[in-house]
């Protein structure tokens, strides 16, 4: 063993060396006094930091994806950028070609910012509307068009929905003097509205009363409010039927500016404008950064979390039949009085089967499933919503009644 000089590391030269000369090593570099080489040290560093490097690369990729432009289409029902059968892209594109400027939003603060005289505000559905939005909507300027918004139409214009379901193939004539309805002539797939005194009622069913129809136009405190009972006629799937397109274009295209509002469950509106929101003063990349930090936390938790080993399958000591397992679970629910769990299982199974029967995905939102199921079976939407998403029963009789009603609902849907 020899020293290369004062203060330098000792080099091990005992034994044969490579052809690279004295001090060379067969593994690609000299071996120093601590027993490591450049290659082994690099491999050790890589093993220690590869998880962090992978997480950093993943964060960078997420950041790059966040900077990409948002997709130009969506799957939101009745949205003007939804090209599917439940969307309304067709009527929106025709309106744009006719010179109508459309502002599409799912935030009520944006509706307040754009609503004024000479602007039409169209509200598509009201399942996600709260009291704050309804109170503020009553003070908006400009024309108001409510499409499939039963609660809002009753609150703002006194127009009630009778829940009478018409034949989807029935053609309804205008039978009124409203210019928009007369231009359309006939429409299909309409709901039933009960109008107050002084309102113009159009497109009544064959056996409807004089104040019932699918389309109501009324003036409230000098503001024109138009209500359409069933939004299905505006969708891409049914726009070309009869005079649906004509009525939709005249109803939504009265002014050169249209605010297209589809309420959303995650709208933070509580009577505040956009400038008053906590995130209004933050830069636009804050949301993307927050999601990246959350991803880092999740990756770190998975990396540092305890691992219990992979699952091992074992044969059961006995074969349990499916019917016995169901009865056993039922006895456990009954013994623990877990009527809520039992009702949730019944409702989840019924909702899944109804959605499959109606051609909807399992991830379909509750309002869409309720609306489509109500039209399919001819029940009031409120009854369908109560069955599928109502409160849990309080006793065994209520649980049994719920099971019978769900079975009846499924049979009515399958019969349609």
PyMOL commands that set and color helices and strands:
alter all, ss='L'
color gray80, all
select helices_A, chain A and resi 38-67+89-97+108-114+131-137+150-157+179-184+231-234+244-252+274-276+286-304+322-336+339-357+366-377+381-389+396-415
alter helices_A, ss='H'
color red, helices_A
select strands_A, chain A and resi 2-3+10-11+101-105+119-124+143-147+160-161+171-173+186-188+193-194+200-202+212-213+215-220+223-228+257-261
alter strands_A, ss='S'
color yellow, strands_A
deselect
rebuild
show_as cartoon
